[in-house]
Amino acid sequence: MKASRLAATAAVAGSAVLVLSGPAFAHVSVSPEGTAAKGGYATVDFKVPNERDDASTTKLEVAFPTDHPLASVMPEPIPGWTAQVTKAKLAKPLTVHGQQISEAVSKVTWTASGKGIEPGYFQKFPLSVGPLPEDADELVFKAIQTYSNKEVVRWIEVQQDGQEEPENPAPVLQLSAASDDHHGGGGAKGASDDSDDADDAKTAHTGTEASGTDSDDGGTDTTARVLGVAGIVVGAAGVAYGVFAGRRRSDA
């Protein structure tokens, strides 16, 4: 009886680990391809997982910050999706490369022209953006995800210091220190390199989807998966031990 209880407890513990590890990476997020340096340009990916078993994601709307407007936003063409860039007048014009900019991007909307993001899959939506602000450490984007069954999920809650992550957190882009050439480093390039950005982003985007993995959320995803595997191993070991102990008692 003791061995059986031990096996049952281990199995329940393993299941609990799996349940707890699931939601850790199931939300809309944004991360740079390389770095997003202050004052420079970068290619960033909005990663959208499908959290439903009976519906596909058919639309994504991303609102851009008004306190740090971005003058240049260029979406990468994605098969099966159309992108619409919306601009708005600025209360205070920006000076970019010596020119006055009176409007900036306020929203980008992707709409599926096919099946969208089906259950069990995720999709990346790359953008070339810039120049990034020099007086901010992060940019907060609010996203709205729409499913084929008309369900709408609003990823708009801003993380507060010292508090737990909200249920529907808004995507946050972390900015790194400005580089010497003021155009960022790694995956960040100047405005003249936008076409190269699109080619590089397309290659990275296709490769990541084919493998089904993502280095952007490596810390969170890896931790969740390790905990999940550990739970399965512990549960299986407990069940095996219980069966073995039961057989020994039967043989006796």
KAGIBEL-V884339 format. One line per field, one symbol per residue. ss: DSSP state (H for helix, E for strand, L for the rest). Layout:
ss = ???
This chain:
ss = LHHHHHHHHHHHHHHHHHHHHHHHHLLLEEEELLLLELLLLEEEEEEEELLLLLLLEEEEEEELLLLLLLLEEEELLLLLEEEEEEEEEEEEEEEELLEEEEEEEEEEEEEELLLLELLLLEEEEEEEEELLLLLLLEEEEEEEEEELLLLEEEELELLLLLLLLLLLELEEEELELLLLLLLLLLLLLLHHHHHHHHHHHHHHHHHHHHHLLLLLLHHHHHHHHHHHHHHHHHHHHHHHHHHHHHHHHHHL
